[in-house]
Amino acid sequence: QLQLVESGGGLVQPGGSLRLSCAASGFSLNYYAVGWFRQATGKEREGVACISSSGDTTIDAASVKGRFTISRDNSKNTVYLQMNSLRSEDTAVYFCARRAFNACSLYVPRATEYPYWGQGTQVTVSS
């Protein structure tokens, strides 16, 4: 059974850091680009970052550029999202998703291009 499982979410103060993990089971992530998305309450799901299968290409949304870093460890079948300098507006449910191709698109990830999704992990930034 193909499954993506996110972990690492939680409550953090503004300015703090979290590292999210996206672990795959039932298939290898190694051949696919992977994206991170988030959805705040009452808002549409938005793309945050994408990493190519080899890890040599990443695409970041302007809102997180310089603060968030996407990376992957293909030996562990896992993709990460390191989030630093967190702000209240980063509060959302964060999802990872597998793209159908090994490359990211040239623009911020679009949910319609990712057929496989995890269940999400809540990130709350609050003092």
Secondary structure per residue as TSV (DSSP state, phi and psi in degrees):
chain	resnum	aa	ss	phi	psi
A	1	Q	-	360.0	125.5
A	2	L	-	-72.1	127.6
A	3	Q	E	-148.0	138.0
A	4	L	E	-117.3	131.7
A	5	V	E	-127.5	118.9
A	6	E	E	-90.1	149.5
A	7	S	E	-152.9	167.2
A	8	G	-	104.2	-4.6
A	9	G	-	-72.2	172.1
A	10	G	E	162.4	-165.8
A	11	L	E	-99.1	130.3
A	12	V	E	-142.0	150.0
A	13	Q	-	-78.0	154.7
A	14	P	T	-54.6	136.7
A	15	G	T	90.4	-9.4
A	16	G	-	-82.6	-175.6
A	17	S	-	-132.3	153.1
A	18	L	E	-144.9	152.1
A	19	R	E	-122.0	119.2
A	20	L	E	-92.6	146.7
A	21	S	E	-121.3	148.7
A	22	C	E	-130.6	105.7
A	23	A	E	-105.1	136.8
A	24	A	E	-103.5	144.7
A	25	S	E	-136.4	149.1
A	26	G	S	86.1	-8.2
A	27	F	S	-162.8	166.8
A	28	S	-	-97.3	131.0
A	29	L	G	-78.1	-11.4
A	30	N	G	-59.8	-23.8
A	31	Y	G	-98.6	4.3
A	32	Y	S	-128.8	148.1
A	33	A	-	-72.2	148.5
A	34	V	E	-129.0	139.0
A	35	G	E	-119.5	154.8
A	36	W	E	-111.9	138.0
A	37	F	E	-130.5	165.2
A	38	R	E	-145.0	154.0
A	39	Q	E	-140.5	114.3
A	40	A	-	-85.7	158.4
A	41	T	T	-58.2	126.6
A	42	G	T	79.2	5.4
A	43	K	S	-121.2	163.3
A	44	E	-	-75.0	155.8
A	45	R	-	-68.4	134.3
A	46	E	E	-125.3	145.4
A	47	G	E	-74.9	139.6
A	48	V	E	-110.1	-48.4
A	49	A	E	-162.3	159.1
A	50	C	E	-139.5	148.4
A	51	I	E	-133.0	136.1
A	52	S	-	-71.4	169.1
A	53	S	T	-60.7	-36.5
A	54	S	T	-84.4	-13.7
A	55	G	S	85.1	3.3
A	56	D	S	-89.3	-4.8
A	57	T	-	-131.4	129.3
A	58	T	E	-132.1	147.1
A	59	I	E	-125.2	127.3
A	60	D	E	-122.2	142.8
A	61	A	-	-68.4	148.8
A	62	A	T	-58.6	-33.6
A	63	S	T	-67.8	-18.3
A	64	V	T	-119.5	-3.5
A	65	K	T	-59.8	132.0
A	66	G	T	86.9	-11.3
A	67	R	T	-114.9	-37.2
A	68	F	E	-107.3	145.1
A	69	T	E	-133.7	125.5
A	70	I	E	-96.6	140.3
A	71	S	E	-150.5	172.0
A	72	R	E	-148.2	153.3
A	73	D	E	-127.5	98.3
A	74	N	T	-67.1	-23.3
A	75	S	T	-68.6	-22.6
A	76	K	T	-106.5	2.2
A	77	N	T	56.1	40.5
A	78	T	E	-138.2	142.5
A	79	V	E	-118.3	144.4
A	80	Y	E	-120.6	156.9
A	81	L	E	-133.1	105.9
A	82	Q	E	-86.1	122.9
A	83	M	E	-118.3	116.2
A	84	N	-	-115.9	164.7
A	85	S	S	49.1	49.3
A	86	L	-	-66.6	145.4
A	87	R	-	-121.9	163.5
A	88	S	G	-60.5	-32.7
A	89	E	G	-73.6	-4.8
A	90	D	G	-84.2	-6.0
A	91	T	-	-61.7	125.2
A	92	A	E	-178.7	169.9
A	93	V	E	-87.3	128.7
A	94	Y	E	-105.0	132.7
A	95	F	E	-121.7	144.4
A	96	C	E	-107.3	155.2
A	97	A	E	-150.8	148.2
A	98	R	E	-99.7	131.7
A	99	R	-	-83.7	164.7
A	100	A	S	-83.1	-5.7
A	101	F	S	-126.1	168.9
A	102	N	S	-86.0	-10.1
A	103	A	S	-112.5	152.4
A	104	C	-	-79.0	156.8
A	105	S	-	-72.5	173.2
A	106	L	S	-86.9	4.9
A	107	Y	S	-128.1	173.6
A	108	V	S	-57.2	137.7
A	109	P	-	-50.6	139.0
A	110	R	-	-112.9	130.1
A	111	A	G	-56.8	-32.6
A	112	T	G	-67.2	-15.1
A	113	E	G	-94.3	5.1
A	114	Y	-	-122.9	107.3
A	115	P	-	-83.6	-15.9
A	116	Y	E	-123.3	131.0
A	117	W	E	-130.7	150.3
A	118	G	-	-85.9	-178.3
A	119	Q	-	-88.7	-14.1
A	120	G	-	96.5	155.5
A	121	T	E	-137.3	136.5
A	122	Q	E	-81.0	131.8
A	123	V	E	-119.7	123.7
A	124	T	E	-123.6	123.4
A	125	V	E	-110.8	111.1
A	126	S	-	-159.5	148.3
A	127	S	-	-93.7	360.0
